[in-house]
Amino acid sequence: MALGDETVSASREETHAFQADVARLLHMMVHSVYSDRSIFLRELISNAADACEKLRFEGISNAALLPGENGFAIRIEPDAEASTLTISDNGIGMSREEMIKALGTIAHSGTRDFLDRHGNKKSGEETADEAPRDAIDSSLIGQFGVGFYSAFIVADNVDVISRRAGSDEVWKWSSNGGGSYRIEKSGVDMPFSGARIVLHIKSDAKEFLESYRLESIIREHSAAIQVPIDLVEKKDGDTRRIADGAALWSRPKSAITTEEYTEFYRDLARQFDEPALTVHWKAEGRNEYSVLAFIPGSRPLDLFDPARKGRAKLYVKRVLITEDADLLPAWLRFVRIVVDAADVPLNVSRELVQKSPVVAAIKKAVTNRIMQELSHLAKNDAERFADIWKNFGPVIKEGLYEDAERRDQIFEVARFATTKSAEPVRTLKDYIADLKQNQTAIYYIAGDDVGRLNASPQLEGFRARDIEVLILSDPVDAFWTTTALGFEGKPFKSITQSATDLKDIGEKKDEDEKKPENDAQIATLLAFAKQTLNDVAEDVRTSDKLSESPACLVASDKALDRRLERILAEHGRLQDKSKPVLEINPQHELVRKLSQNLQDKRDQTSIEDAIWMLFDEARMIEGETPTDPVAFRQRLFRMMSQSLE
């Protein structure tokens, strides 16, 4: 060959196939894809269910292929003595060629191949003997072609014995997962089509030969499969049906009794109460899925778990994918829910849900439906809704802070305790309807103790004018009130934050209120008190909130609400707390006497002690400790001694 020819040959572009060590590839795939060994049973049952569905569709045009009156079934048979686990079905089965293609080719999906062969026509174009593509697709599970190989997680050898529907030949496929397999004709008697998968269980996987373990796995992952599942007890040969092939959520609501819903709820929620609300529907259209949701009748023990995990079970074509799917916002985590979707993108092991517009759309739709049902219940059965709100209102209100998009929906169902109602039954619409003349805000007071809030001196002026105030005692209340713009054009305003001008709102009940005898004396007292409390108070001023108490504390005009500030400080989210403002009641007898004593130049130390006591008493009524406990004790003893002279 000439040198020029060699040059051309060496530079010519060539295409080569990837080379692979099949045995190593299979080992890596099996042991890397699946995180839980027990998943193998779910995968093999899913394949068996697909085989039955494939035969069901082929039986539309050839009824002779279908099983007898007993119908389709999947049979699980452990044999501890022989160390084998057999999974059998009476589905479509496989021919020799199909075994080679489906079992001898990693990542070849028999289900996908079936759909490609039978689903070329669009829905509506089929003949009378054909099923539409979307109907077939909604029933079949497998999609990646790797589930079968999960058997090698627990088995050191796998035999597949199968007879194809419409054929009399029985074939046997065997492999130890080492990169090769054998196929031969089998003498096993199989009167019906189907497949038997015989797993020769590894020595470290004997747990999967125990009936109770198998039943537990099946009930957890495959109980909703559309084909009944039977478990054979090898000791006595008895067969028990542990799944009837009819998922509760797939049945019409009219065919389900209250007792059946309750029994399902108790198993789902692991609680023994009755559901306060049951919601069951099927969504159709772009995304098809069924939903069965329950609101518990009592608070779950983990309701306020810091992790705030929900309990949403996600099934895809009746196969459990996960028990904690992100299908509801954290503020609806108390809802116990099952969602069975026809098409949700999964990872190759089907153990994780991929983020996608489909999942986001389902989450949005499910959340909206739950809120609609709560709103409907609130309007039509106030007593039942009151029980739900009592149990879960503090959690639902988290959405007011976290979910601005649904804030209006939450406001619609939110119920509040107020100065007019000790129980949380008042709505914001009720509040707005009862606004006083010239009232431009929704007033609230936030804290951690209802009794202390109701006894707060800040409420006195509002009660005197019959102005309603929301009593907010849940931790989240301090947060959402700072981010919510308002309701129906009325802003939320804390009565412990900044000055509140009440004199123009409503009419004060006590028309005989006393006026300060000397405004100049009060002004002098304010200046003296401000100088005395300079290190701990931002300001000292008179208040129109007080009618019975001598003093109270409020936040300065530019500071955070005092409740929110305390929460942030307790969690290390606030370095320096702001100084509060001391508001005094100029009409109170104690304040008038202090101002007179200051005018008469009485004992200044006693006046300073009284001012400090007013400040510390105002802190204590809010649940705080005195500024300086030792100094507080000394002042208290001095004042007690003076009173006894």
C-alpha positions as CSV (number, residue, x, y, z in Angstrom):
1,M,0.0,0.0,0.0
2,A,1.3,3.4,-0.9
3,L,2.3,5.9,1.8
4,G,-0.5,8.2,0.6
5,D,-3.1,5.4,1.0
6,E,-1.9,4.8,4.6
7,T,-2.3,8.5,5.3
8,V,-5.9,8.6,4.1
9,S,-6.8,5.4,6.0
10,A,-5.4,6.8,9.3
11,S,-7.2,10.1,8.9
12,R,-10.6,8.6,7.9
13,E,-13.4,9.2,10.5
14,E,-14.6,6.0,12.1
15,T,-17.5,5.1,14.4
16,H,-17.1,2.6,17.3
17,A,-19.6,1.2,19.8
18,F,-18.9,1.7,23.5
19,Q,-17.4,-1.4,25.2
20,A,-18.7,-2.4,28.6
21,D,-18.0,-5.0,31.2
22,V,-21.6,-6.2,31.5
23,A,-21.2,-8.0,34.8
24,R,-19.6,-5.0,36.4
25,L,-22.2,-2.7,34.9
26,L,-25.1,-4.9,36.1
27,H,-23.6,-5.0,39.6
28,M,-23.1,-1.2,39.7
29,M,-26.6,-0.6,38.4
30,V,-28.3,-2.9,40.9
31,H,-26.4,-1.7,44.0
32,S,-26.3,2.0,43.1
33,V,-29.8,2.7,41.8
34,Y,-31.8,1.3,44.8
35,S,-31.2,2.5,48.3
36,D,-33.6,0.0,50.0
37,R,-33.2,-3.7,49.5
38,S,-36.9,-4.4,50.0
39,I,-37.7,-2.4,46.8
40,F,-37.0,-5.5,44.7
41,L,-40.4,-6.9,45.7
42,R,-42.2,-3.7,44.7
43,E,-40.5,-3.8,41.3
44,L,-41.3,-7.5,40.6
45,I,-44.9,-7.1,41.6
46,S,-45.2,-4.0,39.4
47,N,-43.8,-6.0,36.5
48,A,-46.3,-8.8,37.2
49,A,-49.2,-6.3,37.3
50,D,-48.0,-4.9,34.0
51,A,-48.0,-8.4,32.5
52,C,-51.6,-8.8,33.6
53,E,-52.7,-5.5,32.2
54,K,-51.0,-6.3,28.8
55,L,-53.0,-9.5,28.6
56,R,-56.1,-7.7,29.6
57,F,-55.7,-5.3,26.6
58,E,-54.9,-8.1,24.2
59,G,-57.9,-10.0,25.5
60,I,-60.1,-7.2,24.1
61,S,-59.6,-8.6,20.6
62,N,-59.1,-12.2,21.7
63,A,-61.1,-13.2,24.8
64,A,-59.7,-16.8,24.6
65,L,-56.4,-15.5,26.0
66,L,-57.9,-14.3,29.3
67,P,-57.7,-16.3,32.5
68,G,-60.8,-18.1,33.8
69,E,-63.4,-16.9,36.2
70,N,-60.9,-16.4,39.0
71,G,-59.4,-13.5,37.0
72,F,-55.9,-12.1,37.3
73,A,-53.8,-12.5,40.4
74,I,-50.2,-12.2,41.6
75,R,-48.9,-15.0,43.9
76,I,-46.1,-14.6,46.4
77,E,-44.7,-17.9,47.7
78,P,-41.7,-18.1,50.2
79,D,-39.9,-21.4,50.8
80,A,-37.6,-21.1,53.7
81,E,-36.3,-24.7,53.4
82,A,-35.4,-24.2,49.7
83,S,-34.3,-20.6,50.3
84,T,-36.5,-19.5,47.4
85,L,-39.0,-16.8,46.8
86,T,-41.4,-17.2,43.9
87,I,-43.4,-14.3,42.4
88,S,-46.0,-15.7,39.9
89,D,-48.6,-14.0,37.7
90,N,-51.1,-15.2,35.1
91,G,-50.4,-12.3,32.7
92,I,-49.2,-12.2,29.1
93,G,-46.0,-14.2,29.6
94,M,-42.9,-14.2,27.4
95,S,-41.7,-16.1,24.4
96,R,-38.1,-17.1,23.9
97,E,-37.4,-14.0,21.7
98,E,-39.2,-11.7,24.2
99,M,-37.1,-13.2,27.1
100,I,-33.9,-12.4,25.2
101,K,-35.0,-8.9,24.4
102,A,-36.6,-8.0,27.7
103,L,-34.4,-9.9,30.2
104,G,-31.2,-10.0,28.2
105,T,-31.0,-6.3,27.4
106,I,-30.4,-4.0,30.3
107,A,-32.7,-0.9,30.2
108,H,-35.0,-2.4,27.7
109,S,-38.5,-1.8,28.8
110,G,-41.1,-4.4,27.8
111,T,-43.8,-2.0,28.8
112,R,-42.4,0.8,26.7
113,D,-42.1,-1.7,23.8
114,F,-45.7,-2.8,24.3
115,L,-46.9,0.8,24.2
116,D,-45.0,1.5,21.0
117,R,-46.6,-1.5,19.3
118,H,-50.1,-0.9,20.5
119,G,-50.3,2.8,21.0
120,N,-49.5,4.3,17.6
121,K,-53.0,5.5,17.1
122,K,-54.4,8.5,18.9
123,S,-57.3,8.3,21.2
124,G,-60.5,8.2,19.1
125,E,-58.9,6.5,16.1
126,E,-59.1,2.9,17.4
127,T,-61.2,0.2,16.1
128,A,-63.8,-1.5,18.3
129,D,-61.3,-4.2,19.3
130,E,-58.5,-1.8,20.2
131,A,-57.8,0.2,23.4
132,P,-56.8,3.9,23.2
133,R,-53.1,4.7,23.9
134,D,-54.0,6.9,26.9
135,A,-56.1,4.1,28.5
136,I,-53.2,1.7,28.1
137,D,-50.6,4.1,29.3
138,S,-52.5,5.0,32.5
139,S,-52.5,1.3,33.6
140,L,-49.0,0.3,32.9
141,I,-46.2,1.0,35.4
142,G,-42.7,0.1,34.1
143,Q,-40.8,2.6,32.0
144,F,-37.1,2.2,32.5
145,G,-36.5,-1.5,32.0
146,V,-34.2,-1.9,35.1
147,G,-36.7,-3.0,37.8
148,F,-36.3,-6.7,37.1
149,Y,-32.6,-6.6,37.9
150,S,-33.3,-5.4,41.4
151,A,-33.9,-9.1,42.1
152,F,-30.1,-9.5,42.3
153,I,-30.0,-7.3,45.4
154,V,-31.3,-10.3,47.4
155,A,-30.8,-13.3,45.1
156,D,-27.6,-14.9,43.9
157,N,-29.5,-16.7,41.1
158,V,-32.8,-15.9,39.3
159,D,-34.9,-18.2,37.2
160,V,-37.8,-17.0,35.1
161,I,-40.2,-19.6,33.8
162,S,-42.8,-18.3,31.3
163,R,-45.5,-19.2,28.8
164,R,-46.6,-16.6,26.3
165,A,-50.3,-16.1,25.8
166,G,-51.4,-18.0,22.7
167,S,-48.5,-20.4,22.8
168,D,-48.0,-23.8,24.3
169,E,-44.2,-23.5,24.8
170,V,-42.7,-22.9,28.2
171,W,-39.3,-21.3,28.4
172,K,-36.8,-20.9,31.3
173,W,-34.3,-18.0,31.6
174,S,-31.6,-18.3,34.3
175,S,-28.8,-16.0,35.4
176,N,-26.6,-15.3,38.4
177,G,-26.2,-11.7,37.5
178,G,-22.6,-12.2,36.4
179,G,-23.0,-10.9,32.9
180,S,-24.5,-14.0,31.1
181,Y,-27.7,-15.9,31.1
182,R,-29.1,-19.2,29.9
183,I,-32.4,-20.0,28.0
184,E,-33.9,-23.4,27.5
185,K,-37.2,-25.1,27.1
186,S,-38.8,-26.0,30.3
187,G,-40.8,-29.1,31.2
188,V,-42.7,-27.2,33.9
189,D,-46.5,-27.6,33.6
190,M,-48.1,-24.2,33.1
191,P,-51.8,-24.5,32.2
192,F,-52.2,-20.8,31.8
193,S,-50.0,-18.1,30.4
194,G,-47.8,-16.0,32.7
195,A,-44.5,-16.0,34.5
196,R,-42.9,-17.4,37.6
197,I,-39.8,-15.6,38.9
198,V,-37.9,-17.8,41.3
199,L,-35.3,-16.0,43.5
200,H,-32.6,-18.1,45.1
201,I,-32.2,-15.9,48.2
202,K,-28.8,-14.9,49.5
203,S,-27.7,-16.0,52.9
204,D,-27.8,-12.4,54.2
205,A,-31.4,-11.8,52.9
206,K,-33.3,-14.5,54.6
207,E,-35.6,-12.0,56.1
208,F,-37.4,-11.9,52.8
209,L,-38.5,-15.5,53.3
210,E,-40.6,-14.5,56.3
211,S,-44.3,-14.1,55.6
212,Y,-44.8,-11.2,58.0
213,R,-41.9,-9.3,56.4
214,L,-43.2,-9.9,52.9
215,E,-46.7,-8.9,53.9
216,S,-45.4,-5.7,55.5
217,I,-43.6,-4.7,52.3
218,I,-46.5,-5.5,50.1
219,R,-49.0,-3.5,52.2
220,E,-46.6,-0.6,52.3
221,H,-45.7,-0.4,48.6
222,S,-48.0,-2.5,46.5
223,A,-51.3,-2.8,48.3
224,A,-53.0,-0.5,45.7
225,I,-51.8,-2.4,42.6
226,Q,-54.7,-3.1,40.3
227,V,-54.2,-6.9,40.4
228,P,-55.0,-8.9,43.6
229,I,-52.0,-10.2,45.5
230,D,-52.0,-13.6,47.4
231,L,-49.4,-14.7,49.9
232,V,-48.8,-18.5,50.4
233,E,-48.0,-19.7,53.8
234,K,-45.5,-22.5,53.1
235,K,-46.0,-24.2,56.5
236,D,-49.7,-25.1,55.9
237,G,-50.1,-24.2,52.3
238,D,-52.9,-21.7,53.0
239,T,-53.2,-18.8,50.7
240,R,-54.2,-15.3,52.0
241,R,-55.3,-12.4,49.9
242,I,-53.4,-9.4,51.3
243,A,-54.3,-6.9,48.6
244,D,-57.6,-7.0,46.7
245,G,-56.5,-5.0,43.7
246,A,-59.0,-2.1,44.4
247,A,-57.4,1.0,45.8
248,L,-59.9,2.9,47.9
249,W,-59.2,6.2,46.1
250,S,-59.9,4.6,42.7
251,R,-63.4,3.7,43.7
252,P,-66.4,6.0,43.2
253,K,-67.3,8.0,46.3
254,S,-70.8,6.8,46.2
255,A,-69.5,3.2,46.6
256,I,-67.5,3.9,49.8
257,T,-69.0,3.9,53.2
258,T,-68.1,6.2,56.1
259,E,-66.7,3.2,57.9
260,E,-64.4,2.4,55.0
261,Y,-63.1,6.0,54.9
262,T,-62.5,5.9,58.6
263,E,-60.7,2.6,58.6
264,F,-58.4,3.8,55.7
265,Y,-57.7,7.1,57.5
266,R,-56.7,5.4,60.7
267,D,-54.3,3.2,58.8
268,L,-52.9,6.1,56.9
269,A,-52.6,8.6,59.8
270,R,-51.7,6.0,62.5
271,Q,-54.3,7.6,64.7
272,F,-57.4,6.1,66.3
273,D,-59.7,9.1,66.1
274,E,-62.2,9.9,63.3
275,P,-61.4,12.3,60.5
276,A,-62.8,15.8,60.9
277,L,-63.0,16.2,57.1
278,T,-62.7,13.8,54.2
279,V,-61.9,15.1,50.7
280,H,-62.0,12.7,47.8
281,W,-61.7,13.7,44.1
282,K,-60.2,12.8,40.7
283,A,-58.6,15.4,38.5
284,E,-58.7,15.1,34.8
285,G,-57.3,17.1,31.9
286,R,-53.6,18.0,31.4
287,N,-52.7,16.2,34.6
288,E,-54.6,13.2,35.8
289,Y,-54.5,12.1,39.4
290,S,-56.7,10.9,42.2
291,V,-56.7,12.4,45.7
292,L,-57.9,11.2,49.0
293,A,-57.3,13.6,51.9
294,F,-58.2,13.7,55.6
295,I,-58.0,16.4,58.2
296,P,-57.6,14.6,61.6
297,G,-60.0,14.9,64.4
298,S,-57.3,15.6,66.9
299,R,-53.8,17.0,66.8
300,P,-51.0,14.6,65.7
301,L,-48.2,14.3,68.2
302,D,-45.7,15.7,65.7
303,L,-47.7,18.7,64.7
304,F,-45.1,21.2,65.9
305,D,-42.1,19.2,65.0
306,P,-39.3,21.6,63.9
307,A,-38.8,19.7,60.7
308,R,-42.5,20.4,59.8
309,K,-42.7,17.4,57.5
310,G,-46.0,16.5,55.9
311,R,-47.6,13.1,55.5
312,A,-48.3,13.0,51.7
313,K,-48.2,9.6,50.1
314,L,-47.4,9.7,46.4
315,Y,-48.4,6.8,44.2
316,V,-47.7,6.6,40.5
317,K,-50.2,4.2,38.8
318,R,-51.0,2.7,42.3
319,V,-47.3,2.0,43.1
320,L,-46.1,3.8,46.3
321,I,-43.2,6.1,45.4
322,T,-42.7,8.0,48.7
323,E,-44.5,8.6,52.0
324,D,-43.4,12.2,52.4
325,A,-43.9,13.8,49.0
326,D,-43.7,17.6,48.9
327,L,-47.3,17.9,47.7
328,L,-48.6,20.3,50.4
329,P,-47.1,23.4,51.9
330,A,-45.7,23.1,55.5
331,W,-48.7,25.0,56.9
332,L,-51.0,22.2,55.8
333,R,-48.7,19.4,57.1
334,F,-51.5,18.1,59.4
335,V,-53.5,16.9,56.3
336,R,-53.1,13.2,55.7
337,I,-53.2,12.7,52.0
338,V,-52.8,10.1,49.2
339,V,-52.2,11.3,45.6
340,D,-52.1,8.7,42.8
341,A,-50.8,10.3,39.6
342,A,-50.8,8.8,36.1
343,D,-47.6,10.5,35.0
344,V,-45.1,12.0,37.4
345,P,-41.4,12.1,36.4
346,L,-39.3,9.8,38.6
347,N,-35.7,8.9,38.9
348,V,-34.6,5.6,37.4
349,S,-35.2,3.7,40.7
350,R,-38.7,5.3,41.1
351,E,-37.7,6.2,44.6
352,L,-37.5,9.9,44.1
353,V,-39.8,12.4,42.4
354,Q,-38.1,14.8,40.0
355,K,-38.9,18.5,40.2
356,S,-41.1,19.3,37.2
357,P,-44.0,21.5,36.2
358,V,-46.3,18.4,36.6
359,V,-45.4,18.1,40.3
360,A,-45.7,21.9,40.9
361,A,-49.1,21.9,39.2
362,I,-50.4,19.0,41.3
363,K,-49.2,20.7,44.5
364,K,-50.9,24.0,43.6
365,A,-54.1,22.3,42.6
366,V,-54.3,20.1,45.7
367,T,-53.5,23.0,48.0
368,N,-56.2,25.1,46.4
369,R,-58.8,22.3,46.7
370,I,-58.1,21.7,50.4
371,M,-58.5,25.5,51.1
372,Q,-61.8,25.5,49.1
373,E,-63.1,22.6,51.1
374,L,-62.1,24.4,54.4
375,S,-63.8,27.6,53.2
376,H,-67.0,25.7,52.3
377,L,-67.0,23.9,55.7
378,A,-66.5,27.2,57.5
379,K,-69.5,28.8,55.7
380,N,-71.9,25.8,56.0
381,D,-70.9,24.0,59.3
382,A,-69.4,26.5,61.7
383,E,-69.4,24.0,64.6
384,R,-67.3,21.4,62.7
385,F,-65.0,24.0,61.4
386,A,-64.5,25.5,64.8
387,D,-63.1,22.2,66.0
388,I,-60.7,22.1,63.0
389,W,-59.5,25.6,63.7
390,K,-59.0,25.0,67.3
391,N,-56.7,22.1,66.5
392,F,-54.9,23.5,63.5
393,G,-55.5,27.2,63.3
394,P,-52.0,28.0,64.7
395,V,-50.5,26.0,61.9
396,I,-52.7,27.3,59.1
397,K,-51.8,30.9,60.2
398,E,-48.1,30.0,59.3
399,G,-49.3,30.4,55.7
400,L,-50.1,34.1,56.3
401,Y,-46.4,34.6,56.8
402,E,-45.0,32.0,54.3
403,D,-47.5,32.0,51.5
404,A,-48.4,35.5,50.3
405,E,-50.1,34.1,47.2
406,R,-52.7,32.3,49.4
407,R,-53.0,34.9,52.1
408,D,-56.5,36.0,51.0
409,Q,-57.7,32.3,51.0
410,I,-56.3,31.9,54.6
411,F,-57.9,35.2,55.8
412,E,-61.2,33.9,54.5
413,V,-61.1,30.9,56.9
414,A,-59.1,32.4,59.7
415,R,-60.8,32.8,63.1
416,F,-59.7,35.0,66.0
417,A,-60.3,35.5,69.7
418,T,-60.9,39.1,70.4
419,T,-61.9,41.4,73.2
420,K,-65.5,40.6,72.1
421,S,-65.1,36.8,72.0
422,A,-62.8,34.6,74.2
423,E,-63.1,31.8,71.7
424,P,-61.5,32.0,68.2
425,V,-64.7,32.5,66.2
426,R,-64.5,36.0,64.9
427,T,-63.6,36.5,61.2
428,L,-61.9,39.6,59.8
429,K,-65.1,40.3,57.9
430,D,-66.9,40.4,61.3
431,Y,-64.3,42.8,62.6
432,I,-64.5,45.1,59.6
433,A,-68.3,45.1,59.9
434,D,-68.1,46.4,63.5
435,L,-65.5,49.1,62.9
436,K,-66.2,52.2,65.0
437,Q,-66.6,55.7,63.5
438,N,-63.2,57.1,62.4
439,Q,-61.5,53.7,63.0
440,T,-58.9,53.1,60.2
441,A,-57.0,50.1,61.4
442,I,-57.4,46.5,62.6
443,Y,-56.0,46.6,66.2
444,Y,-54.3,43.6,67.7
445,I,-52.2,42.6,70.7
446,A,-49.7,39.7,70.5
447,G,-48.2,37.6,73.2
448,D,-47.7,34.1,74.5
449,D,-50.4,33.9,77.2
450,V,-54.1,34.6,76.6
451,G,-54.8,35.4,80.2
452,R,-52.0,37.9,80.4
453,L,-53.0,39.5,77.1
454,N,-56.6,39.9,78.3
455,A,-55.3,41.6,81.5
456,S,-52.9,43.9,79.6
457,P,-53.3,47.6,80.6
458,Q,-53.0,48.5,76.9
459,L,-56.5,47.2,76.3
460,E,-58.2,49.5,78.8
461,G,-58.6,52.5,76.5
462,F,-59.9,50.2,73.7
463,R,-62.4,48.6,76.0
464,A,-63.5,51.9,77.3
465,R,-64.4,52.9,73.8
466,D,-65.8,49.5,72.8
467,I,-63.1,49.1,70.1
468,E,-62.5,45.5,69.2
469,V,-58.9,44.2,69.5
470,L,-57.6,40.8,68.1
471,I,-56.0,38.7,70.8
472,L,-53.1,36.9,69.1
473,S,-51.4,34.3,71.3
474,D,-49.6,32.0,68.7
475,P,-45.9,32.5,68.0
476,V,-46.5,33.0,64.3
477,D,-48.9,35.9,64.9
478,A,-45.9,38.2,65.7
479,F,-44.5,37.5,62.2
480,W,-47.5,37.5,59.8
481,T,-48.9,40.8,61.2
482,T,-45.6,42.5,60.2
483,T,-45.8,41.3,56.5
484,A,-49.6,41.3,55.8
485,L,-50.5,44.6,54.2
486,G,-54.0,44.6,55.7
487,F,-57.5,43.3,55.0
488,E,-60.0,45.2,52.9
489,G,-57.9,48.3,53.0
490,K,-57.4,48.4,56.7
491,P,-53.8,47.8,58.0
492,F,-53.0,45.7,61.0
493,K,-51.8,47.8,63.9
494,S,-50.3,46.6,67.2
495,I,-51.6,48.4,70.2
496,T,-48.2,47.9,71.9
497,Q,-46.3,49.6,69.0
498,S,-46.1,53.3,68.8
499,A,-48.7,55.9,69.9
500,T,-52.4,55.3,69.2
501,D,-54.8,58.2,69.1
502,L,-58.1,56.9,70.4
503,K,-59.8,60.2,71.3
504,D,-61.4,60.5,67.9
505,I,-62.6,56.8,67.6
506,G,-66.0,55.9,69.0
507,E,-67.3,57.3,72.3
508,K,-65.8,56.6,75.6
509,K,-68.2,54.8,78.0
510,D,-67.1,56.8,81.1
511,E,-68.3,60.3,80.4
512,D,-67.2,61.4,83.9
513,E,-63.5,60.8,83.3
514,K,-61.3,63.0,85.4
515,K,-59.0,65.5,83.9
516,P,-55.5,66.2,85.1
517,E,-55.6,68.9,87.6
518,N,-52.4,70.5,86.3
519,D,-50.9,69.8,82.9
520,A,-47.7,71.6,83.9
521,Q,-47.2,69.3,86.9
522,I,-47.7,66.2,84.6
523,A,-45.2,67.7,82.1
524,T,-42.7,68.1,84.9
525,L,-43.2,64.5,86.0
526,L,-42.7,63.3,82.5
527,A,-39.4,65.1,82.2
528,F,-38.2,63.8,85.6
529,A,-39.2,60.2,84.8
530,K,-37.5,60.4,81.4
531,Q,-34.3,61.5,83.1
532,T,-34.6,58.8,85.7
533,L,-35.2,56.0,83.2
534,N,-32.8,57.4,80.6
535,D,-30.8,54.2,80.3
536,V,-33.8,51.8,79.9
537,A,-36.6,53.9,78.3
538,E,-36.7,55.6,74.9
539,D,-39.3,58.1,76.1
540,V,-41.9,58.7,78.8
541,R,-45.3,60.2,77.7
542,T,-48.9,60.2,78.5
543,S,-51.3,57.6,77.2
544,D,-54.9,57.5,76.0
545,K,-54.9,53.7,76.2
546,L,-55.0,53.6,80.0
547,S,-58.1,54.0,82.1
548,E,-57.4,51.9,85.2
549,S,-53.7,51.2,85.3
550,P,-51.1,53.8,86.1
551,A,-48.6,52.8,83.3
552,C,-47.7,50.5,80.4
553,L,-44.9,49.9,78.0
554,V,-45.1,50.2,74.2
555,A,-42.6,50.0,71.4
556,S,-41.2,53.2,70.1
557,D,-42.5,54.5,66.8
558,K,-39.7,53.0,64.7
559,A,-39.1,49.8,66.7
560,L,-40.5,46.3,66.1
561,D,-43.5,45.0,68.0
562,R,-42.5,44.1,71.5
563,R,-43.6,40.4,71.1
564,L,-41.7,40.0,67.8
565,E,-38.7,41.6,69.3
566,R,-38.7,39.2,72.3
567,I,-39.0,36.1,70.0
568,L,-36.1,37.3,67.8
569,A,-34.0,38.0,70.8
570,E,-34.7,34.6,72.4
571,H,-33.6,32.8,69.2
572,G,-30.4,34.9,68.8
573,R,-31.7,36.8,65.7
574,L,-31.5,40.2,67.4
575,Q,-28.4,41.7,68.8
576,D,-29.7,44.7,70.6
577,K,-33.3,45.2,71.8
578,S,-34.7,48.6,71.5
579,K,-35.7,50.7,74.5
580,P,-39.4,50.7,75.2
581,V,-41.6,53.8,75.8
582,L,-43.2,54.2,79.2
583,E,-46.7,55.5,78.9
584,I,-48.4,56.8,82.0
585,N,-52.0,57.5,82.8
586,P,-52.3,61.2,83.9
587,Q,-55.7,60.5,85.4
588,H,-54.5,57.8,87.8
589,E,-54.4,58.7,91.4
590,L,-50.9,57.4,91.9
591,V,-49.6,59.5,89.0
592,R,-51.3,62.6,90.3
593,K,-49.8,62.1,93.7
594,L,-46.3,61.6,92.2
595,S,-46.6,64.8,90.2
596,Q,-47.8,66.7,93.3
597,N,-45.0,65.3,95.4
598,L,-42.5,66.3,92.8
599,Q,-44.1,69.8,92.7
600,D,-43.8,70.0,96.5
601,K,-40.2,68.8,96.3
602,R,-40.8,65.8,98.5
603,D,-38.2,63.0,99.0
604,Q,-36.7,62.6,95.5
605,T,-35.4,59.1,96.2
606,S,-39.0,58.0,97.0
607,I,-40.2,59.5,93.7
608,E,-37.4,57.8,91.8
609,D,-38.2,54.5,93.4
610,A,-41.9,54.9,92.5
611,I,-41.0,55.6,88.9
612,W,-38.7,52.6,88.7
613,M,-41.5,50.5,90.2
614,L,-44.0,51.7,87.6
615,F,-41.5,50.7,84.9
616,D,-40.7,47.3,86.3
617,E,-44.4,46.5,87.0
618,A,-45.1,47.3,83.4
619,R,-42.4,44.8,82.4
620,M,-43.8,42.2,84.7
621,I,-47.3,42.4,83.4
622,E,-45.9,41.5,80.0
623,G,-44.2,38.4,81.4
624,E,-40.7,40.0,81.7
625,T,-38.5,40.2,84.8
626,P,-37.6,43.5,86.5
627,T,-34.7,45.4,84.9
628,D,-32.5,44.8,87.9
629,P,-34.0,42.3,90.3
630,V,-31.7,43.2,93.2
631,A,-32.5,46.9,92.9
632,F,-36.2,46.1,92.5
633,R,-36.1,44.2,95.8
634,Q,-34.3,47.1,97.6
635,R,-36.9,49.6,96.3
636,L,-39.7,47.4,97.3
637,F,-38.5,47.1,100.9
638,R,-37.9,50.8,101.1
639,M,-41.4,51.6,99.9
640,M,-42.9,49.0,102.3
641,S,-41.0,50.5,105.2
642,Q,-42.1,54.0,104.4
643,S,-45.7,52.9,104.1
644,L,-45.6,51.5,107.7
645,E,-44.2,54.6,109.3
